[in-house]
Amino acid sequence: MPEPHKPPTPPQRAAGGVGTSPVRPDATAKVNGAFEYASDLRADRMLWGHTVRSPHPRARILGVDTAAAEAIPGVAAVLTHADVPAAKHYGLIESDQPVLAADGTHYQGEPVALVAAEDLETARLAAESVKVDYEVLEPRCDPRRAVELGEVFRHQPVRIGDPDLTEPAVVVTREYVVGMQDQAPLGPESGLAVPSPDGGVELRVATQWLHSDLDQIAPCLGLEPDMVRITMAGIGGAFGAREDLSVQIHMAMLALKTGRPVKMMYDRAESFLGHVHRHPARMRYEHGADAEGRLLYVKAEIVLDGGAYASTTDAVVANAASLAVGPYEVEHVAVDVWGAITDNPPCGAMRGFGGVQTCFAYESQMDALADELGISPVEIRRRNAVSQGSKLITGQLIDAPAPLADMLGRFTAMPVPAIAAERDAADLPGGFGNTTRGEGVVRGVGYGVGLKNICYSEGFDDYSTARVRLELVDGEPVAFVHTAAAEVGQGHQTLQAQIARTELGVERVELLPADTSVGSAGSSSASRQSYMTGGAVKAACEAVRELWTERDLADGPIEAVREFRHRETKPMDPVTGQGDSHVQMALCVHRATVDVDVELGLVKVVELTAVQDVGTILNPVALEGQIHGGSAQGLGLAVMEELVMDEGRVRNASFTDYLIPTILDMPPMRLDILENADPAAPYGLRGAGEPPTLSATPAIVAAIRDATGLPLTRVPVRPEHLVGTP
């Protein structure tokens, strides 16, 4: 090992660097139960906060009576809209969401009042005692009707060529529906607010974007940004659910009002109502192709239900529009995407961000074309596949490797699992329910291809900041890395340490808590953190290393702060949809093998095989986990996950009725991971967490179609869609 004051000479690298799979710093604590999640937070003299929520999707508020609640022993505060200190609204893109409802409510579960009490039971009792006088109104729940009335957050068309000038040999027209999926994170929304002696407030909260939270919270509290200090708390998953605010402003208001720490924690039912969901979609697609199966045109009308408030619907609409045709070359396109305003729950970010809905539709269309023409589902995709040098329907050039044809061809070397002569009940549809011994069970195989943009789009000035300090500790160089990147379970803390070891050649790396005392790292979403914060840590380490060559570390610490930005993007043209709107594109292909009990309508996914191009593998174990996790959420949407709505009311806000895949539902997975480096990205990487979510769903549904012969144009596929009247 070199002397402590001398930098290692490249290419010397410390163990646990980029390309390896070191143990995650939080792994042991999470396994043995010692990890502190946001729901475990405690403070001396802590009060509990609770939210009064509207039971009605749409209602006028005639009055709020807090007297009975305030009279309950142990209640420290009851707050309403009139108590919001400053700005009354907040929002990720548009500040349209009330901190607390004033004149009316626009979705079931909208916050109306807040309570703080000595314990949670008293807080809940007080919340039930707040009397709200509602005039119940008929909710607006039909997104297509909203589009007809012009009640939309955004309309984004895409136009190239003229579909009506083509002469297709075959035309396939279908309508598709995607239900409302929930992110279903492991931990519910939770946090702790502690009033500061200077009149400010300190927040510890499970979030995806510390600085976006700060930008929304401070104006509502009437405080300068430096008076609101936010630290990342232990988080149990996110998947987009934590991009929007939940407890943050509410518990801060209660803490400032009472002068005591206030904790808020949703129960599971409240969590279902208290965060955004995946946009449900209604889509009409028309594909025209020549006799060889090459696409001539695509027409699509896509309606996404944005719910009551904007959240990220504007950006989801843009993503859905730009990805509406998927990874296929076509010269003539007429696409329209709307984000409708309704009185349904607000919808926003979820893994896949608009690409999941369209992928189900365009992949189903490719299968329908293949059936019409007598072409295999793999071959029709291969004949239309994009490659490096192709253009997206927005006119954007694919300037990095995009080996889709090769990815499709790799399945020929991976045979479909054979049907065993004797099978255990657990391996059949219905599992341990012993519904069948194999009679009535049919096997099917299907394919799905997903194209997903990585990082933020449409000219958003996205950047990430990293501060790296190198100093001697007990005679050994130690790197201290400080970013505001939210560790949401994806293993980004591990990657930051890997990058520091790689660039500085030191063994010891300490990660400082993510908070708002360092510059923004952006959101842990859009599969961007490895690209953006990874790039920032890399740049800061390079700066430290350069300084290290010029001075002796024994003379004192060396520190550098760097911001990393990706290449410029542009907004989509509001009329034609043209524009270089994306930073990077990523591809994943799935093959699904399923068994279907055609008599009972039960489905067992036997195997999922994924081929994905990740640019460069930075952490093999974490990467495989991301592909497995994305595939699991795609499986959930395919056959089980949906928030059931009835005139604006959620009917299944619990894990008793909202089903998510368990270990018994997830099949064995085979992965074929390609490394075709993107020269514009740090280390040549591609974001990898979202693409599998796109392609898993259509592959599984295609396999069910193959087994049953049914058209299946809606997800999730339920037993009643497979037997009897769908």
C-alpha positions, 0 to 999 in steps of 0.5 A: 500500500502506498504511503498515506500521503501519496495517491495510488498510481493508476490503474491500482484500485482498492477492493470493493470498487466499481464492477464488484458486489461489496456488502451493503452498509445497511445489509446487516442491520436490515437482516437482524432488525436493527435498522432504523426506519422512519417509522422507528423514529422517537424523540423526548416529549414527542407528540403524535400527529394524525390526519382528518381525511375526507370520506368523499371523492367530491364535496363542498366543505360547509364548516369544520368544528374542532371544539370536541377534539380540542376538549379531549385530554392529551390533545395539544393542537387541532389545525385546519386550512386557516392555520397554514402559515403561508402558501396554501398550496404545494406540488411537484410541478404545479402548486395546485394541491392544498396543504389542507382542504378549504372550500371543498375536497376532490378525492377520497382521503384528501386532508382536511384537518390535523391533530397532535396528541400525547399518543397515537390512540388519542390523536386518532380519537381526536381526529374522529371527533373533528366534525366536518360539515360536507355537502356531498357532490357527484364526483367526476370519475370518467377520464374520457369524459374529462378529455371531451370537456377539455379538463386535462393537465396536458395534451401531447400529440406526436405527428410524423408523416401521414398514416392515411397515405399508406397502403397496409396489407394488414390493420390491427385495431384494439382498445386496451385498459391498464388498471390503477397500480399502487407502489405498495412500498414496504414501509408506510409514510412516516417522519419526525419534525422537531422545532428548532430554537431559531424558529425553524424546524428539522425534519427526518423523513422517508422521501425520494427527493430532499431538495424538492421537499424543501422547495415545497415545504418552506413556502407553506411554513413561511420560513426561509429555506435555511430554516428548514433542515431535512435529513433522509430517514430509513426508508422501506421502498419508494418506487415513485410513491415518495416523490410527492409530499405526505407527512412533511408539511403537516408534521412541521405545522404541528411541531411549530404550533406546539413547540414539541417534536411531532411524529406522523406515521400512516397505517396501511389503509391511510398509506393507500389513500395518502400517496399517488398511484400509477396512472390507469390508462385507456388506450386505442391503438391501430397498427398498419403493416405490409405483408412482411410485417414491417410497420407502416403506421401507428395511430394511438389515442391514450387517456391517462387518469391524472386524478384530482391534482397535477403531481407529475402527470405533465411529465408522465404524459410526455413520456407516454407520448414519446414511448407510445410506439416502443422500440420499433421503426415506423415512418407514419405516426399519429399519437395523442396522449391526454392526462385527465383531471378527475375526482379520482385519487391523484396519480403520479410517479411509479416505476416505468413512468408512463412507459408501462401503460403504452408498452402493454398496448404496443407489445399486444399490438405486435403480437396481434400483427404476428397472428394476423400475418402468421409470423412468429412474435420474435420475428415480427419484432426483429423486423421492426427493431430499432438500432443505433442510428434509428430515430424515435417517433419524436425525431430523436436519434438513438446515438448509443448501442441499441442491439434489440435484434441481437437481444431477441435472437438470444432467446434461441439459445435458452430453451423454454422449460419442459413440462415435467411428467410429474409436478408438485402441487406448488408448481401448478396454478392454484399452488397449495390450494390443490385445485388441480393435478394438472388436468385443464392446465395449458402452457403458453409462452410470450414475449415483451420488449420495453424501451425506457428513457433514463433520467429526466427529460424535456429540458429539465435542468437536472443536476446532482451535487457531491462533496468528497473529503479525503483525510488521514484517520489513524494514519490511513486515508479515508474518503468521506462522501456527502450527497443528498441522494435518497437511498430508497433500497436500490443500493446507491450508498454502496455504489457511491462508496464503490466509485470513491474506492475506484477513483481514489484507490482508498479502502475506507469510505464513509458515507455522511447522512443525506440531508439538505446541507449539501447541494441537491442530488435530484430525485431517486427516480427515473433510474437516474441516481447511478448516472447523475449522483454517480457522475457527481461523486466520480467528478468530485473524486477526480478533483480530489485526486488531482489535488492529492497529486499536488500536496501531502495529505498529512498537511490536512484534508483535501475536499472538492464539491462538484455538480454533474449535469447530463447533456441538453434535452429539449421540450417536445413540440406541443403540436408535433411532439418532435424534439430531443427530449431524452438523455438515454434509452434502455432496452429489456426483453422478457420471455414468459412461460406460464401455466393456465388452468383454463377451467378455473382461470388460475395462472402460474408464471413458470419462468421469466427470462430477461435479456437486458443491456445495462451499458456497464455492470457497476454492481452485479448483485445489485443489478440482478436485484433491480431486474428481479424487482422490476420484473416482479412489479410487472408480474403484479400488474399482469395478473393481480395488482389493481386499486379497485375504484367505485365512483371515486372510492377505493374499495381495496385499501389493504394488503388483504384485498390489494394483492402483490406478488410473494416469493411463491408467485415469483418464478425462477429467472434467467438473466442474460445481461449485455454490456454495450457502453453508452459513451455519454454516461459515467462508466458507460452505464445505463439505468437498469431499474425500470426497463424490466417493469415495462416488458414483464407485463406484456410478456406474461399476458402474451403467454396467457393469450398463447395458452388460452387463445383469448384476446386479453386487452386488460390488465391485471388479468383476473380469473373471470377474464379467462373463464366465463364472461370477461 
